[in-house]
Amino acid sequence: MSEIKTYMIIGRINKPNFKIMFKKNVRALKPEHAVEEIYKLIGSKHRVKRFHIKIMKIEETVGDEKR
């Protein structure tokens, strides 16, 4: 059985009038699932299309780090 891990995703939103860096912790089974969750969360909150979101780094966090 798989274990749920916490991944820290670092990236940026690059729209013509809106450019910002982000760092977000997401719980998922695999890094691919964490990236999909980021696309879903950022896209719905900031009304950003997937091609405007650039994922720069994905790393697994140890323990219960909250940021």
C-alpha positions, 0 to 999 in steps of 0.5 A: 500500500502506498504512503501519502507524502508531502511535496514542496512545489516551487514555481511561477505564474507568468501571465502578461499582467501578473507575474509571481513566484509561489511555494506550496506544500501539497500532499500526494502519492506521487510527484505527478499527482502533486503537480496536477494538484498545483495546476488545479489549486493555482488555476482555480484561485488565480484564474490561470491556465496551465501553460501560464504556470511554470513548475521549477522544482519539486522536492519531498519534504520530511516530517510535518513541515508546514509553510 
